[in-house]
Amino acid sequence: MIKKFKKFYSKIMVKNKFFITLLIVTLSIELAVVCLINYKMFKNTEDRYINIVNQRNEQLDNNLNALIEDIDRVSFLHIMDKEIDDILNKNYKQNSYEYILDKRTIDNAIFHSLRLNPNIWGITIVGKNGTRYSNTSADENYTNDTKKWLEKALSSPNKRFVTPSYIANFSGSKSEFISIVHVMKDIGKDDFLGYVRLDMSFKAIKNLITENPYTKKEIGSVIIGSQGIMFHEQTVNIPDGNFQDKLSDYYNNGGELGKKILNLDGNKYIVCAAKNKSTGWILVN
């Protein structure tokens, strides 16, 4: 009787082992399928966000180029107007009467340029003979900054320098500005004709980002200049309070541009970074 029971019990154990093994295999397959589905969903979400930030960055880059080039058209007044070209080409100091006539001509051009583009607050044009025409007063800081930025423009390939943002007081309004300093030359000549300094509101650049509804709730945009973060639109929750400084240090120290998963001190961010050709700034979304 005992032998029969043992034999029966052994058969049950074999069957149980078989069912348990089958159950484990089935659960393992189902778990693997679930993990694979979750991984694919994660990758699809990741790819979607990478595409979003890439499109956003391309759009910001194109809009910023268009804005800067539109402002910088003032640098070519001498090409569009022969009378202005003749005035700026003078290599001697005008007498009082000649200066008044020349100033009236260029002041009119400055006035019309300001009316056509409300983003411009200040225009300073300096001719070959060093004569200055402007709608702004030039204190010591203004003059020193202009000289410093002119040196950078002269050393750049396109003879133009776009400054980082700064706080200034133009026409009684203290606000944030950037300046464009552009060396003027005649077409087909390398002779130094003079230079233009254009002071524009930085708000116009902020508006390119903040007034754009495209994925606004999902993405934060960052503009990095040579001196660090110039603008940061944070629309998502970022746990690291030092994120801006770390991001600036990464890219200003040769960090790789383009689309990537950026790991900063254990925190991962989906980013797309590009260097804007008109300004030299790094745009990050």
C-alpha positions, 0 to 999 in steps of 0.5 A, spaced: 500 500 500 505 504 501 509 503 495 503 504 491 502 511 495 509 513 493 508 511 486 502 515 486 505 521 489 511 521 485 506 521 479 503 527 482 510 531 483 512 530 476 506 533 473 506 539 478 513 540 476 511 540 469 506 545 470 510 549 474 515 549 469 510 550 464 507 556 468 514 559 469 516 559 462 509 562 460 510 568 465 517 569 463 515 569 455 509 574 457 514 578 462 519 579 456 513 581 451 511 586 456 518 589 457 519 589 450 512 593 449 514 598 454 521 599 451 518 600 445 513 605 448 519 609 451 523 609 445 517 612 441 516 617 446 524 619 447 524 619 439 518 623 439 521 628 444 528 628 440 524 630 434 520 636 437 526 639 440 530 638 434 524 642 430 523 647 435 531 649 435 531 649 427 525 654 428 528 658 433 535 658 429 531 660 423 527 666 426 533 669 430 537 669 423 531 672 420 531 678 425 538 679 426 539 680 418 533 684 418 536 689 423 543 689 420 540 692 413 542 698 416 549 697 415 548 697 408 545 704 407 551 706 404 550 701 398 543 703 397 544 711 397 550 714 393 549 720 397 551 717 404 556 713 401 560 719 398 559 722 405 562 716 409 568 716 404 570 723 406 577 722 408 577 729 411 574 733 416 568 737 414 567 744 415 561 746 419 557 748 413 558 741 410 558 737 416 551 740 418 549 738 411 552 731 411 549 730 418 542 732 416 542 727 410 545 721 415 540 723 420 534 723 415 536 716 414 537 714 421 530 717 422 527 712 417 530 706 419 528 707 426 521 708 424 521 702 419 524 697 425 521 699 432 526 693 435 532 698 433 533 703 439 540 706 437 543 707 431 551 710 430 554 711 424 562 713 423 565 714 417 572 714 414 574 720 417 571 718 424 565 723 424 560 720 428 552 720 426 547 718 431 541 718 435 544 717 441 548 720 446 555 717 447 558 717 454 564 714 456 561 707 457 558 707 450 564 709 447 569 704 450 564 698 449 563 700 442 571 700 441 571 693 444 566 691 440 569 694 433 575 690 435 571 683 435 568 685 429 574 687 425 577 680 427 571 676 425 570 673 418 564 677 416 566 683 420 560 683 424 560 682 432 553 681 436 554 682 443 551 678 449 545 682 452 546 687 457 542 692 461 542 700 458 538 706 458 536 709 451 532 714 451 530 714 458 528 707 458 532 702 462 532 695 459 535 689 456 539 690 449 544 687 445 548 691 439 550 689 432 557 692 430 558 691 423 564 694 419 562 697 412 566 696 406 564 698 399 562 693 394 568 689 391 573 693 395 577 691 402 578 699 404 575 700 411 569 705 410 567 706 417 562 702 421 555 701 424 553 700 431 545 698 432 542 697 439 536 693 439 531 691 444 533 684 447 525 683 448 524 682 441 529 676 441 525 673 447 519 674 444 521 669 438 521 664 444 515 666 449 510 668 443 511 661 440 505 656 442 509 650 439 510 645 444 510 651 449 508 646 455 513 641 453 520 644 452 524 650 455 529 654 451 536 656 453 540 661 449 547 661 451 552 667 450 560 667 451 559 669 458 554 664 460 546 664 460 543 670 456 535 667 457 532 661 459 525 659 458 523 654 463 516 651 462 518 644 465 520 642 472 527 641 472 530 638 479 537 641 479 537 648 481 544 649 478 542 646 471 543 653 467 550 654 470 552 646 468 549 647 461 552 653 460 559 650 462 558 644 458 557 648 451 562 653 452 567 648 454 566 645 447 560 640 449 558 636 443 552 640 439 546 636 436 541 632 438 542 627 444 541 625 451 545 629 456 547 626 462 549 632 468 550 629 474 546 623 474 540 627 471 538 626 464 535 631 459 533 630 452 536 636 448 538 639 441 543 644 441 546 648 435 550 654 434 546 660 431 550 663 425 548 670 425 550 671 433 555 665 435 550 664 440 548 657 442 541 655 442 538 649 446 532 646 447 
